[in-house]
Amino acid sequence: MSDILQGRPVRASASEYSEIALPNDANPLGHLLGGRVMHLVDLAGALAATRHARRPVVTASVDHMTFLHPVYIGQLIVLKSSVNRAFRTSMEVGVKVMVEDLTTGEVRHTSSAYLTFVALDEQGRPTPVPPVIPETDEEKRRYEEAGRRREYRLQLRSRASPTGRPSRGPDWP
Ligand SMILES: CC(C)(COP(=O)(O)OP(=O)(O)OC[C@H]1O[C@@H](n2cnc3c(N)ncnc32)[C@H](O)[C@@H]1OP(=O)(O)O)[C@@H](O)C(=O)NCCC(=O)NCCS
């Protein structure tokens, strides 16, 4: 087995990404747009996946997202991401979104999401990634659960495109 495919612990790629919510990204109510939060979730997820694979990655899927609290302009968004499990060329990454009110110090959990990233080789084809070594009880639980979520995602994928390949969709001209 080459060095690159030796297992790596979750802590080796766990990442944090933060940004202040700015007026340019607000909706008319003065809350941060949900789409901006989704963009940050994608970036934070890609950060952990790239660190794990040490390869360029693309987002293959995003599981559903819930927004528990509004994010107000001026608050700090802190995104924590870690690779729950690696399969062959894909990885499930969990991202937790926290919001800090910088004036009071209050921190609230506002969203979580699971994303699947695929590592690509120099020709842009999916390429194998190292296995994840879960160490803590929490990491072992996430590792097991990631396997069950993958089965569900692959079922959805084959329903959307029975060949398993990208579909042109019903509206393709
Ligand atoms: C993701 C992508 C690389 C998969 O390519 P593919 O030719 O279908 O390759 P494969 O069928 O070999 O799948 C590669 C891996 O992706 C996984 N995968 C593909 N689609 C998936 C989905 N919807 N959900 C979860 N995993 C998925 C497969 O299970 C496989 O994982 P494994 O190797 O760990 O078992 C390809 O569909 C792609 O490039 N999509 C666009 C990505 C992109 O541009 N994202 C940005 C948003 S627009």
Ligand as a Chemical Component Dictionary entry (heavy atoms), coordinates in Angstrom:
data_LIG
# 
_chem_comp.id                   LIG 
_chem_comp.type                 NON-POLYMER 
_chem_comp.pdbx_formal_charge   0 
_chem_comp.three_letter_code    LIG 
# 
loop_
_chem_comp_atom.comp_id 
_chem_comp_atom.atom_id 
_chem_comp_atom.alt_atom_id 
_chem_comp_atom.type_symbol 
_chem_comp_atom.charge 
_chem_comp_atom.model_Cartn_x 
_chem_comp_atom.model_Cartn_y 
_chem_comp_atom.model_Cartn_z 
_chem_comp_atom.pdbx_ordinal 
LIG C1  C1  C 0 -18.932 13.369 -8.176  1  
LIG C2  C2  C 0 -18.377 12.800 -9.489  2  
LIG C3  C3  C 0 -16.853 13.044 -9.521  3  
LIG C4  C4  C 0 -18.636 11.298 -9.498  4  
LIG O1  O1  O 0 -18.102 10.836 -10.703 5  
LIG P1  P1  P 0 -18.560 9.429  -11.366 6  
LIG O2  O2  O 0 -17.966 9.367  -12.710 7  
LIG O3  O3  O 0 -20.030 9.266  -11.216 8  
LIG O4  O4  O 0 -17.732 8.445  -10.483 9  
LIG P2  P2  P 0 -18.145 7.142  -9.667  10 
LIG O5  O5  O 0 -19.446 6.531  -10.073 11 
LIG O6  O6  O 0 -16.919 6.262  -9.728  12 
LIG O7  O7  O 0 -18.293 7.702  -8.186  13 
LIG C5  C5  C 0 -17.159 8.171  -7.481  14 
LIG C6  C6  C 0 -17.507 8.204  -6.022  15 
LIG O8  O8  O 0 -18.493 9.197  -5.807  16 
LIG C7  C7  C 0 -19.562 8.653  -5.050  17 
LIG N1  N1  N 0 -20.759 9.377  -5.423  18 
LIG C8  C8  C 0 -21.143 9.745  -6.645  19 
LIG N2  N2  N 0 -22.306 10.401 -6.597  20 
LIG C9  C9  C 0 -22.665 10.450 -5.308  21 
LIG C10 C10 C 0 -23.764 11.005 -4.600  22 
LIG N3  N3  N 0 -24.747 11.638 -5.232  23 
LIG N4  N4  N 0 -23.791 10.883 -3.266  24 
LIG C11 C11 C 0 -22.796 10.263 -2.616  25 
LIG N5  N5  N 0 -21.725 9.708  -3.221  26 
LIG C12 C12 C 0 -21.673 9.809  -4.552  27 
LIG C13 C13 C 0 -19.590 7.193  -5.444  28 
LIG O9  O9  O 0 -20.255 6.412  -4.480  29 
LIG C14 C14 C 0 -18.109 6.899  -5.491  30 
LIG O10 O10 O 0 -17.638 6.745  -4.160  31 
LIG P3  P3  P 0 -16.617 5.562  -3.732  32 
LIG O11 O11 O 0 -15.512 5.538  -4.749  33 
LIG O12 O12 O 0 -16.089 6.008  -2.406  34 
LIG O13 O13 O 0 -17.388 4.288  -3.671  35 
LIG C15 C15 C 0 -19.048 13.447 -10.745 36 
LIG O14 O14 O 0 -20.437 13.150 -10.728 37 
LIG C16 C16 C 0 -18.850 14.936 -10.812 38 
LIG O15 O15 O 0 -17.802 15.420 -11.232 39 
LIG N6  N6  N 0 -19.877 15.707 -10.393 40 
LIG C17 C17 C 0 -19.782 17.168 -10.370 41 
LIG C18 C18 C 0 -19.045 17.639 -9.127  42 
LIG C19 C19 C 0 -19.083 19.140 -9.002  43 
LIG O16 O16 O 0 -18.763 19.839 -9.933  44 
LIG N7  N7  N 0 -19.472 19.604 -7.829  45 
LIG C20 C20 C 0 -19.610 21.001 -7.583  46 
LIG C21 C21 C 0 -21.050 21.378 -7.545  47 
LIG S1  S1  S 0 -21.683 21.864 -9.128  48 
# 
loop_
_chem_comp_bond.comp_id 
_chem_comp_bond.atom_id_1 
_chem_comp_bond.atom_id_2 
_chem_comp_bond.value_order 
_chem_comp_bond.pdbx_ordinal 
LIG C1  C2  SING 1  
LIG C2  C3  SING 2  
LIG C2  C4  SING 3  
LIG C2  C15 SING 4  
LIG C4  O1  SING 5  
LIG O1  P1  SING 6  
LIG P1  O2  DOUB 7  
LIG P1  O3  SING 8  
LIG P1  O4  SING 9  
LIG O4  P2  SING 10 
LIG P2  O5  DOUB 11 
LIG P2  O6  SING 12 
LIG P2  O7  SING 13 
LIG O7  C5  SING 14 
LIG C5  C6  SING 15 
LIG C6  O8  SING 16 
LIG C6  C14 SING 17 
LIG O8  C7  SING 18 
LIG C7  N1  SING 19 
LIG C7  C13 SING 20 
LIG N1  C8  SING 21 
LIG N1  C12 SING 22 
LIG C8  N2  DOUB 23 
LIG N2  C9  SING 24 
LIG C9  C10 SING 25 
LIG C9  C12 DOUB 26 
LIG C10 N3  SING 27 
LIG C10 N4  DOUB 28 
LIG N4  C11 SING 29 
LIG C11 N5  DOUB 30 
LIG N5  C12 SING 31 
LIG C13 O9  SING 32 
LIG C13 C14 SING 33 
LIG C14 O10 SING 34 
LIG O10 P3  SING 35 
LIG P3  O11 DOUB 36 
LIG P3  O12 SING 37 
LIG P3  O13 SING 38 
LIG C15 O14 SING 39 
LIG C15 C16 SING 40 
LIG C16 O15 DOUB 41 
LIG C16 N6  SING 42 
LIG N6  C17 SING 43 
LIG C17 C18 SING 44 
LIG C18 C19 SING 45 
LIG C19 O16 DOUB 46 
LIG C19 N7  SING 47 
LIG N7  C20 SING 48 
LIG C20 C21 SING 49 
LIG C21 S1  SING 50 
# 
